[in-house]
Amino acid sequence: MKTNTREKIEIMQAHLDGSVVEFLDVASGEYLPVPYRPKWNWGRIAYRIKTPTKEMTVKEIEEALGYTIKVVK
């Protein structure tokens, strides 16, 4: 993943502002939160700002999808 200077600044500024920034763990293939004091290694590690999760009711999901859903166990 190539990251330009503007994206690097955006990610590091988000970290300073308290947003959760994640790095790609190559062993697991998952993004994990960066430590409190990251040692930025842009040449070897991919970083991203964690996308905030949005809570939705089933009704809101149905409206967004345009059809009703049935929740099963």
N, CA, C and O atoms as a GROMACS GRO file, in nm:
protein
  292
    1MET      N    1   0.085  -0.119   0.000
    1MET     CA    2   0.000   0.000   0.000
    1MET      C    3   0.088   0.124   0.000
    1MET      O    4   0.165   0.146   0.093
    2LYS      N    5   0.076   0.202  -0.104
    2LYS     CA    6   0.152   0.327  -0.112
    2LYS      C    7   0.073   0.437  -0.045
    2LYS      O    8  -0.048   0.452  -0.067
    3THR      N    9   0.142   0.514   0.037
    3THR     CA   10   0.078   0.624   0.107
    3THR      C   11   0.154   0.752   0.072
    3THR      O   12   0.276   0.759   0.089
    4ASN      N   13   0.082   0.853   0.023
    4ASN     CA   14   0.150   0.978  -0.009
    4ASN      C   15   0.165   1.063   0.117
    4ASN      O   16   0.109   1.031   0.222
    5THR      N   17   0.240   1.169   0.105
    5THR     CA   18   0.270   1.253   0.221
    5THR      C   19   0.144   1.309   0.285
    5THR      O   20   0.132   1.313   0.408
    6ARG      N   21   0.049   1.353   0.203
    6ARG     CA   22  -0.076   1.408   0.258
    6ARG      C   23  -0.151   1.303   0.341
    6ARG      O   24  -0.203   1.335   0.448
    7GLU      N   25  -0.157   1.179   0.293
    7GLU     CA   26  -0.224   1.072   0.366
    7GLU      C   27  -0.152   1.040   0.497
    7GLU      O   28  -0.215   1.015   0.599
    8LYS      N   29  -0.018   1.042   0.494
    8LYS     CA   30   0.060   1.018   0.615
    8LYS      C   31   0.030   1.125   0.720
    8LYS      O   32   0.010   1.094   0.837
    9ILE      N   33   0.027   1.250   0.676
    9ILE     CA   34  -0.004   1.361   0.767
    9ILE      C   35  -0.143   1.345   0.825
    9ILE      O   36  -0.164   1.364   0.944
   10GLU      N   37  -0.239   1.310   0.741
   10GLU     CA   38  -0.378   1.291   0.785
   10GLU      C   39  -0.386   1.181   0.891
   10GLU      O   40  -0.455   1.197   0.992
   11ILE      N   41  -0.318   1.070   0.868
   11ILE     CA   42  -0.321   0.958   0.962
   11ILE      C   43  -0.254   0.995   1.093
   11ILE      O   44  -0.308   0.968   1.200
   12MET      N   45  -0.137   1.058   1.086
   12MET     CA   46  -0.067   1.097   1.210
   12MET      C   47  -0.143   1.205   1.286
   12MET      O   48  -0.145   1.204   1.409
   13GLN      N   49  -0.206   1.298   1.214
   13GLN     CA   50  -0.286   1.401   1.281
   13GLN      C   51  -0.407   1.339   1.348
   13GLN      O   52  -0.443   1.378   1.459
   14ALA      N   53  -0.470   1.243   1.283
   14ALA     CA   54  -0.584   1.173   1.344
   14ALA      C   55  -0.540   1.105   1.474
   14ALA      O   56  -0.614   1.107   1.573
   15HIS      N   57  -0.421   1.046   1.473
   15HIS     CA   58  -0.368   0.982   1.594
   15HIS      C   59  -0.351   1.086   1.705
   15HIS      O   60  -0.390   1.062   1.819
   16LEU      N   61  -0.292   1.201   1.671
   16LEU     CA   62  -0.273   1.307   1.770
   16LEU      C   63  -0.406   1.360   1.824
   16LEU      O   64  -0.416   1.398   1.940
   17ASP      N   65  -0.508   1.360   1.737
   17ASP     CA   66  -0.640   1.411   1.776
   17ASP      C   67  -0.721   1.309   1.855
   17ASP      O   68  -0.832   1.339   1.898
   18GLY      N   69  -0.667   1.187   1.873
   18GLY     CA   70  -0.736   1.088   1.954
   18GLY      C   71  -0.815   0.984   1.877
   18GLY      O   72  -0.879   0.898   1.937
   19SER      N   73  -0.812   0.989   1.744
   19SER     CA   74  -0.879   0.887   1.666
   19SER      C   75  -0.799   0.757   1.673
   19SER      O   76  -0.679   0.759   1.697
   20VAL      N   77  -0.867   0.646   1.652
   20VAL     CA   78  -0.799   0.518   1.650
   20VAL      C   79  -0.735   0.499   1.514
   20VAL      O   80  -0.802   0.505   1.410
   21VAL      N   81  -0.604   0.476   1.515
   21VAL     CA   82  -0.529   0.447   1.393
   21VAL      C   83  -0.485   0.302   1.403
   21VAL      O   84  -0.445   0.255   1.509
   22GLU      N   85  -0.493   0.232   1.291
   22GLU     CA   86  -0.460   0.089   1.289
   22GLU      C   87  -0.343   0.064   1.195
   22GLU      O   88  -0.318   0.140   1.101
   23PHE      N   89  -0.271  -0.047   1.222
   23PHE     CA   90  -0.165  -0.091   1.131
   23PHE      C   91  -0.197  -0.232   1.086
   23PHE      O   92  -0.265  -0.307   1.156
   24LEU      N   93  -0.149  -0.267   0.968
   24LEU     CA   94  -0.174  -0.400   0.913
   24LEU      C   95  -0.072  -0.497   0.970
   24LEU      O   96   0.048  -0.484   0.945
   25ASP      N   97  -0.120  -0.595   1.047
   25ASP     CA   98  -0.035  -0.701   1.100
   25ASP      C   99  -0.021  -0.807   0.992
   25ASP      O  100  -0.117  -0.877   0.960
   26VAL      N  101   0.098  -0.819   0.936
   26VAL     CA  102   0.117  -0.910   0.824
   26VAL      C  103   0.100  -1.056   0.863
   26VAL      O  104   0.064  -1.139   0.780
   27ALA      N  105   0.127  -1.089   0.988
   27ALA     CA  106   0.112  -1.229   1.033
   27ALA      C  107  -0.033  -1.274   1.030
   27ALA      O  108  -0.063  -1.385   0.986
   28SER      N  109  -0.124  -1.188   1.076
   28SER     CA  110  -0.265  -1.226   1.083
   28SER      C  111  -0.345  -1.172   0.964
   28SER      O  112  -0.454  -1.222   0.935
   29GLY      N  113  -0.292  -1.071   0.896
   29GLY     CA  114  -0.367  -1.010   0.787
   29GLY      C  115  -0.476  -0.916   0.835
   29GLY      O  116  -0.562  -0.874   0.757
   30GLU      N  117  -0.473  -0.884   0.964
   30GLU     CA  118  -0.576  -0.798   1.024
   30GLU      C  119  -0.517  -0.662   1.061
   30GLU      O  120  -0.397  -0.649   1.086
   31TYR      N  121  -0.603  -0.562   1.063
   31TYR     CA  122  -0.562  -0.432   1.112
   31TYR      C  123  -0.581  -0.428   1.263
   31TYR      O  124  -0.686  -0.467   1.314
   32LEU      N  125  -0.480  -0.382   1.334
   32LEU     CA  126  -0.481  -0.373   1.480
   32LEU      C  127  -0.451  -0.229   1.520
   32LEU      O  128  -0.387  -0.156   1.445
   33PRO      N  129  -0.497  -0.188   1.639
   33PRO     CA  130  -0.470  -0.050   1.683
   33PRO      C  131  -0.320  -0.027   1.702
   33PRO      O  132  -0.248  -0.114   1.751
   34VAL      N  133  -0.273   0.092   1.662
   34VAL     CA  134  -0.132   0.125   1.686
   34VAL      C  135  -0.113   0.150   1.835
   34VAL      O  136  -0.207   0.188   1.905
   35PRO      N  137   0.009   0.129   1.883
   35PRO     CA  138   0.036   0.155   2.025
   35PRO      C  139   0.021   0.303   2.058
   35PRO      O  140   0.009   0.387   1.969
   36TYR      N  141   0.022   0.332   2.186
   36TYR     CA  142   0.007   0.470   2.234
   36TYR      C  143   0.111   0.561   2.170
   36TYR      O  144   0.079   0.672   2.127
   37ARG      N  145   0.235   0.514   2.163
   37ARG     CA  146   0.343   0.590   2.100
   37ARG      C  147   0.396   0.511   1.982
   37ARG      O  148   0.493   0.437   1.995
   38PRO      N  149   0.334   0.526   1.866
   38PRO     CA  150   0.377   0.446   1.751
   38PRO      C  151   0.515   0.489   1.700
   38PRO      O  152   0.553   0.606   1.710
   39LYS      N  153   0.587   0.394   1.647
   39LYS     CA  154   0.712   0.422   1.576
   39LYS      C  155   0.678   0.404   1.429
   39LYS      O  156   0.688   0.295   1.374
   40TRP      N  157   0.638   0.514   1.366
   40TRP     CA  158   0.592   0.510   1.228
   40TRP      C  159   0.699   0.450   1.138
   40TRP      O  160   0.814   0.495   1.137
   41ASN      N  161   0.660   0.348   1.062
   41ASN     CA  162   0.751   0.283   0.968
   41ASN      C  163   0.678   0.270   0.835
   41ASN      O  164   0.634   0.162   0.796
   42TRP      N  165   0.667   0.382   0.766
   42TRP     CA  166   0.586   0.390   0.644
   42TRP      C  167   0.639   0.301   0.532
   42TRP      O  168   0.563   0.264   0.443
   43GLY      N  169   0.766   0.268   0.534
   43GLY     CA  170   0.822   0.185   0.429
   43GLY      C  171   0.784   0.038   0.440
   43GLY      O  172   0.788  -0.035   0.340
   44ARG      N  173   0.749  -0.007   0.560
   44ARG     CA  174   0.720  -0.149   0.580
   44ARG      C  175   0.580  -0.178   0.633
   44ARG      O  176   0.534  -0.291   0.624
   45ILE      N  177   0.513  -0.076   0.688
   45ILE     CA  178   0.384  -0.100   0.754
   45ILE      C  179   0.276  -0.012   0.693
   45ILE      O  180   0.299   0.106   0.667
   46ALA      N  181   0.159  -0.070   0.670
   46ALA     CA  182   0.042   0.005   0.620
   46ALA      C  183  -0.040   0.053   0.740
   46ALA      O  184  -0.065  -0.024   0.833
   47TYR      N  185  -0.081   0.178   0.736
   47TYR     CA  186  -0.163   0.237   0.842
   47TYR      C  187  -0.294   0.287   0.783
   47TYR      O  188  -0.304   0.315   0.664
   48ARG      N  189  -0.393   0.297   0.869
   48ARG     CA  190  -0.521   0.356   0.828
   48ARG      C  191  -0.592   0.411   0.951
   48ARG      O  192  -0.564   0.371   1.064
   49ILE      N  193  -0.684   0.503   0.927
   49ILE     CA  194  -0.770   0.553   1.034
   49ILE      C  195  -0.887   0.457   1.044
   49ILE      O  196  -0.951   0.426   0.944
   50LYS      N  197  -0.914   0.410   1.166
   50LYS     CA  198  -1.023   0.315   1.184
   50LYS      C  199  -1.156   0.380   1.149
   50LYS      O  200  -1.187   0.490   1.194
   51THR      N  201  -1.232   0.310   1.068
   51THR     CA  202  -1.365   0.357   1.032
   51THR      C  203  -1.457   0.343   1.152
   51THR      O  204  -1.469   0.234   1.210
   52PRO      N  205  -1.523   0.452   1.191
   52PRO     CA  206  -1.613   0.441   1.305
   52PRO      C  207  -1.730   0.348   1.274
   52PRO      O  208  -1.781   0.347   1.162
   53THR      N  209  -1.771   0.272   1.373
   53THR     CA  210  -1.885   0.185   1.353
   53THR      C  211  -2.014   0.264   1.378
   53THR      O  212  -2.016   0.359   1.456
   54LYS      N  213  -2.117   0.223   1.311
   54LYS     CA  214  -2.246   0.290   1.325
   54LYS      C  215  -2.347   0.188   1.373
   54LYS      O  216  -2.363   0.082   1.312
   55GLU      N  217  -2.413   0.220   1.481
   55GLU     CA  218  -2.518   0.132   1.531
   55GLU      C  219  -2.647   0.161   1.456
   55GLU      O  220  -2.684   0.277   1.437
   56MET      N  221  -2.715   0.054   1.415
   56MET     CA  222  -2.841   0.068   1.341
   56MET      C  223  -2.941  -0.033   1.394
   56MET      O  224  -2.904  -0.144   1.434
   57THR      N  225  -3.065   0.006   1.393
   57THR     CA  226  -3.170  -0.088   1.428
   57THR      C  227  -3.202  -0.174   1.305
   57THR      O  228  -3.164  -0.140   1.193
   58VAL      N  229  -3.272  -0.284   1.327
   58VAL     CA  230  -3.311  -0.370   1.215
   58VAL      C  231  -3.397  -0.290   1.118
   58VAL      O  232  -3.384  -0.304   0.997
   59LYS      N  233  -3.485  -0.206   1.171
   59LYS     CA  234  -3.571  -0.124   1.085
   59LYS      C  235  -3.489  -0.030   0.997
   59LYS      O  236  -3.519  -0.015   0.879
   60GLU      N  237  -3.386   0.032   1.052
   60GLU     CA  238  -3.300   0.121   0.974
   60GLU      C  239  -3.225   0.044   0.865
   60GLU      O  240  -3.208   0.094   0.753
   61ILE      N  241  -3.181  -0.077   0.897
   61ILE     CA  242  -3.114  -0.160   0.798
   61ILE      C  243  -3.210  -0.197   0.685
   61ILE      O  244  -3.175  -0.191   0.568
   62GLU      N  245  -3.331  -0.236   0.723
   62GLU     CA  246  -3.432  -0.271   0.623
   62GLU      C  247  -3.460  -0.153   0.530
   62GLU      O  248  -3.472  -0.170   0.409
   63GLU      N  249  -3.471  -0.034   0.588
   63GLU     CA  250  -3.498   0.085   0.507
   63GLU      C  251  -3.381   0.112   0.411
   63GLU      O  252  -3.402   0.149   0.296
   64ALA      N  253  -3.259   0.092   0.459
   64ALA     CA  254  -3.142   0.115   0.374
   64ALA      C  255  -3.134   0.011   0.262
   64ALA      O  256  -3.094   0.043   0.150
   65LEU      N  257  -3.173  -0.113   0.292
   65LEU     CA  258  -3.168  -0.220   0.193
   65LEU      C  259  -3.286  -0.214   0.096
   65LEU      O  260  -3.275  -0.255  -0.019
   66GLY      N  261  -3.398  -0.164   0.145
   66GLY     CA  262  -3.517  -0.158   0.061
   66GLY      C  263  -3.603  -0.283   0.070
   66GLY      O  264  -3.696  -0.300  -0.009
   67TYR      N  265  -3.574  -0.369   0.165
   67TYR     CA  266  -3.658  -0.488   0.186
   67TYR      C  267  -3.646  -0.532   0.331
   67TYR      O  268  -3.555  -0.491   0.403
   68THR      N  269  -3.739  -0.618   0.374
   68THR     CA  270  -3.737  -0.664   0.513
   68THR      C  271  -3.643  -0.783   0.526
   68THR      O  272  -3.620  -0.858   0.430
   69ILE      N  273  -3.590  -0.799   0.646
   69ILE     CA  274  -3.502  -0.912   0.674
   69ILE      C  275  -3.558  -0.991   0.790
   69ILE      O  276  -3.635  -0.938   0.872
   70LYS      N  277  -3.521  -1.115   0.798
   70LYS     CA  278  -3.564  -1.201   0.907
   70LYS      C  279  -3.438  -1.244   0.982
   70LYS      O  280  -3.346  -1.301   0.924
   71VAL      N  281  -3.436  -1.215   1.111
   71VAL     CA  282  -3.322  -1.251   1.194
   71VAL      C  283  -3.344  -1.393   1.246
   71VAL      O  284  -3.447  -1.420   1.308
   72VAL      N  285  -3.250  -1.481   1.223
   72VAL     CA  286  -3.261  -1.620   1.269
   72VAL      C  287  -3.140  -1.655   1.354
   72VAL      O  288  -3.035  -1.591   1.345
   73LYS      N  289  -3.157  -1.756   1.437
   73LYS     CA  290  -3.045  -1.802   1.521
   73LYS      C  291  -2.971  -1.913   1.454
   73LYS      O  292  -2.874  -1.964   1.509
   0.00000   0.00000   0.00000
